[in-house]
């Protein structure tokens, strides 16, 4: 980050001035610290996070004022998605430097990466109250606004920073992301060109150009899950299991491949499913998917689906933003074809890390009859590691090749041990009209690297 580098340079110059006339050993120590930090910044900007971390750990050992070194170290560790470790580093430093704005902003930045936006915003605003012109805090406010799906507000904040410093790289990168999220691709391209002229080899520029991989970020994920269901008719038990691989190509695209093996009614179905997510940073992200089941007994023989989303409203500082989603799916069963359309809205609440979802849908079943439906859900990121939610829905559901009007209630709890391991528990009950009731428990384990 350009502002951090400038601040570091000024601190190093000040330290050099204060040590004039002291022993040569002290002057050498200051020089070593300055050199290590400058090397670390160069390595970070080039995307070499691990080497930057090593240099900063060495710098923190000899620093006379450790707040600067721990501030940078915490961020470099966070850039490698080791968020819990980064928070531990920053919290330890805040014990000795409780009012250090750099440390507070670094913690706010990490919290924003973790999705704990309420705490991130509170920390950032506390700095801005004391230092209204703090450029890093103003940039971070813009970045948090982007995470809150408020790109127009973020654009305003980044433009304000650039009015004070036209060469602020973080503001330029943020403005590019905001313009892209607003659908202004030409404007975004112009901003990225300015950023590339300023720092052509910077990793944040190269990422947006598609010329570099995300440093330290996980690109692969393995997910496995098992679901056991019980019906109230003849004591039937189902056993569904799957394994899935996901590959993230860039900050905007991801592909998945899933193999499922399900055992129901004494029969087995094995299906393969693939999906592709594109334009995830844009104003209209899209996803395409298809599945195939050989010799299907109760699963669809094949299905095609597509979905997209767009921002309906940014809201305000007191009223959260609303994001719309639309999807369509066609499936072929042994009993006939089905076609499903769904429109839903996610409303992200302000001042709490929670969001509400509501939707309506229409299903044309295998007999060409139309069945309408609706769903309601709530989700809460309770802390950096845990998320809970529930949902209720009514409408047509095709299960075991037969479509029936169904009432469903479900809940889940997801827990992240760190950025690599996550476990999720789901429970649900589905009541099919003039048919059976099914109770299910599912456990999913995810590993990212």
N, C-alpha and C positions, 0 to 999 in steps of 0.2 A: 504494500500500500504506500503510495507516494507520500502522504502526510506523515506516516510513521517514520519513513526513511528520513524525511527532512527534520522531524523532531529529534531523531537519533543523532543526526549530524550536529545539530545545535547543542545537544547534551554533551557529545564527545568534545566539541570545541570548548565548551564551558569547563569540562573536567580538565582539559589540557591547560587551560588558562590558570585554573586554581592550583595546579600542581607545578607551575613554573617556580623554580628555586628549590623544590624538594629533591629527594634523592633520584638518581638515574633509574633505580629499580621501580620507583613509583611511576615515573614517566613511561617506562617500558610497559608497566602493567596497564596503564590507560591506553597506550597504543595497541597492545594486544587485544584488549577488550573491543576497541573501536574496529580493529581489523576483523576480528571474529564476527562481530555483528554485521559489518558491511558485507563480508563473505556470505553470511547467512541470508541477508536480504537478497543478494544476487542469486543465490541458489534457490530461494523461495520463488523469486520472480521468474526463474527459468523452469520451475516445476519440480525441482529436486528437493522434495520436502524432507526426506530422511537425512540427507547430508546437511540441510539447513538446521534440522533439529540437533544433530551432533554438535555443530558449531555453536548453537545457542546454549546447549548444556555446558559446554566448555566456558562460554562467556559468563554464564550465571555463576560459575565457581569463583571467578576473579573480579566480578563487578563490585564496585564500592556501593552503588545504589542498585539493588537487585530488582527493583520494581520494573525497570525498563526491560531487563533480560527476561524476566518471568512473563511479562506482558507479551513479548514476541514469541517466547517459547510456547506459551499456552495456545496462541493462535496457530502456530505451525503444527502443533500436535492436533488441534481441532481440524485443520485442513486435511489431515489424514483420517478423519472421521473417528478419532479416538476421543469422543466428547467427554466421557466421564473422567478420563485422565486429565484432559485439559482443564475441566472445572476444578479438579483437585489441586492442580498447580496454581491456578488463579486464586482459589480460596485460601491456600496456604500463604500466598503473597499478600492477600488482603488483610490477613491477621497483623502483619507488620506495617502495611501501608493502606489503612482502611479507607482513606479519602482519595486515593490515587485514581484519577479519572481514566487513565489508560487501562488500568486493571479492570475497572468497572465496565468500561466499554467492551473490553475483550470478553468478559463474562457475558455481557448482553449479546454479543455476537454469537458466542457458542450456544447460548440458550435459544437464539433464533434458529440456529441450525438444527437443534433438537425439537423444534416445534413448540417450545414453551414461550410463546410470543408475548404473553401478558408480562412475565417477568422481564423479558428482553426489553420491552417498551418502557417499563417502569424504570429500569436501570438507565436507559438512554435518556429519558426525560429528566431524571435526577441530575445528570451531567449538564444537560442543556439549560436547566434552571440556573446553575452556577456559572456556566460558560455558554451563553447563547450563540457564540460564533465558533464553537468547537466544530471543525469541519468533519472530523471522523464521526462525531455524534450525529451530525446532520445527514451524513451519508448513510449511517446505520439506520436512521429513521426512515430513509427512503427504501432501504433494503427490506426492513420489516414491513413496510407498506406493501411491497411486492409480495412478500410471503402471505400477507393478509388479503391478497387478490385485489389490491387497490392501485393499479398501475398509473392511473391519471394523477392521483395524489403523489405517488412516488416520483413521477416525472416532474411535478412542480418542485418537490424538494431537491432533486438532483440539479435542476436548472438554477435554483437559488445558490447552490454551492458553486456551480460553474460561473455564475455572475461575479463571485468573489475571486475565483481561481479557474480560469478557462482551461488550465492544463491539469486539473485534478483527475487522475486516471480512474479512481474508484467511482467518481461521479459520472464520468463518461461511460464506463461499463454499466453502471446502474441505469443511466439514461437509455442506453442501447436496449437493455432488458425490458425497460418500461415501454419503449416505443414498439418493440416486438410484441409484447403482451397486449398492446392496444391495437395491433393489426397494422401499424404503420411501418411496413417493411422497408420502404425507401428511406424514410427518416432514420430508421434503425441502422441501415447500411451506411448512411452518411456519418452518423455518430461513430460507428465502428471504424470507419476509415480515419477519422480524427484520432481515435485511440491508437490505431495501428501506426500512424505517423509519429505519435508521441512515444510509444513503447512497442516497437514491432515484435520484439522477442518475449514480451511479458506473457506469462501463462494464461492470464485471464483474457487476453486478446486472442491468443492462439486457440483457446478452447472455443470461443465464439466463431472463429473462422473455420473450425473443424480440422485444424492443422495439428492438434495435440490432444492426447488423452487427458482425462481429468486426473491431476496428481493426487495420489493417495486415496482416491475414491474407489469404492468397491464396484467392480464391473460384472461380477458373477454372483448368482444366487442359486442355491439348491433348496427346494421346499418339498417336504413330505408330509402327508397327512393321513389320518385314519378316522373314519366315521362309523359309528355303530348306531343302528336304528332298530326300534321295536315298534311293531304295530299291535293294535288291540284285537286283531283278528287272527285266530289260530296261533297266537304267539310267534308270529313271524319275526325273524331277526335278519337285518341286512348288514353287510360288511363292505364298506366302500373304502378304497385306498388309492393314493396317487403319489407320484413323484414328478417334480417339475424343475426345469432348468430355465433360468432367465439370464440374458446377456444384455448389458447396457452398453450401447455403442457410443453414446455421447450424452450430453445433458438434455438432448431433445428426443432420443429414440431408444427403444428397448424391444427385444424380441423374447418370446417364451415358447417352450415346448413341454407339454404335459402328457404323461402316460397314466391312464386310470384303469384300475381293475376292480370291478364291482361284482358282488355276489348277492343275488336276490332270488327268492323263490326257487332255490335249488339250481339256478342257472348262473352263468358267468358271462360278463361282457367286458371286453377290453377295448378302450378307445384311445385315440391320439388326438391331441388338440394343440394348435399353435396360434399365437397372436403376435401382432406387430403394433407398437405404439410409435406415433410420429408427431412431430411438431409440438412437443410437450411444453416448450417455453413460449409458444405463440398464443395468439388470441383464440385460435380454434384448434385445439389438439384433437387428434383422431386416433382411433384404434380399430383394427381389422382382425377378425379371427375366423378359424374354421376348425371343424372336428370331423373325425371319421371313426366309425365302429364297424369292424368286420363281423359278419354273421350276427348282427344285433338281435337281441331278444327283447330287451326293455329300454335300452339306450337309443338315441336317435342314430340312424344309419349314417347321416351326415348333417352338418349344420353350418350355416354362414351367419356372421354377425358383423355389425359395424356400429360404432358409437362416436360421439363428438361432444364437445362442451363449449360454452361461451359465457362470458360474464354478462349478467343481466343488470346488476347495479353494484356500484362501489360502496354505497352507503356513505357514512360520515364518521366523525370521531366518536359518535354516540350510538350510531346504528350500523351494524356490520354489513358486509358485502354478500351478494347473492350470486350464485353460479348455477347456470342451467346445464342439464345434461340430456341428451337424446340418444336413443339406441333402437336398433331394429335387428331382429333375428329370424331366420328361416330355418326350419328343421324338418327332416323327413324321417318319420317313424314307420314301423311295419304296418301301422293302422292308417297312415295317411300323412299329409303335410300340415305343419302349423306355421303361423306367422305372428310374431309378437312385436309390438311397438311400445315404447315407454318414454315418457318425459318426466324429469324430476328436477328438483331444485335443492341445492345445498346453501343454507344460510349460515355464515360464519359470524358468531356473536362477538361483540366488542367487549373488552375488559375481562374476558374469560376464554380459556382455550377449549372451546366447545363449538359444535355446529349441529344444526337441525336439518333434516332432509324430509322432503315430501314429494310424492310423485303420483302420476296416474298412468294407466296402461290399458292396452286393448290387445286381446288375443283372439285370433281366428283359429279355431281348433280343427282337428282332423275331419270333422263333419261339416266344415264351413260355417259353423255357428260362431258369433262374436260374443266374447265375454269381457266386460270392463272390469277394472280393478283400481286399487289405490294402495299406497304404502306410506308409512310415517316412521321416522327414526330419529335417534338422538345419539350423539357421540361426544365423549369428553376425554381430553388428554389430561389426566389427573396430575401427572408429573412428567419428567423427562423420560421415564421408563415405561409408564403404564397408560393404557387407554382402555376405556370401557364404552359399551354402547348397547342399544336395544332397538328392535324394529317390530312393527306390526303391519300386516298386509292382508288384503282380501282381493281375490280375483281368480282367474283361471290358471291352473298349474297342470302341466303335462308330466305325469309320473308313470313310469312303466307303460308308456305308449298310450295312456288314457288321460284325457283332459277332464278335470273336474273343478268346480268352484271350491276354493280352499281358503281357510283362515289360518294364518301363521303368525306365531310370536317367537321371537328369538332374542338372544343376548350373547355378548361375547366379552372376553377380557384378553387383551394382548399385553405381553410384557417383554421388554427388550433388556436382556442381560448386559449387552453392549451393542455396538453397531453391527456386529457379526451375527449374534444369536438372538432369535426372537421366538417366543412360543405364544400360541393363541388357543384359547378354549372357547368353543361355541356350544350352546345348548339351544334347542328349538323344539317346538311342538306344532304340528300341522294337522288341522281337522278338515278332512275332505268330505264334501257334502254327499250324503247317502253312501258313504264308503267308510274307510278306516281312519283312525287317528294314529299318527306316527310321532314318536318321540325320538330325538337324536342327540348324541353327544359326539363332538368332533374335536380332535387335537391336531394342531398343525405346528411343525417345527421348521424354522427357516435359518439357513446359514449363508452369509454373504462374505465374499472375499474379492 
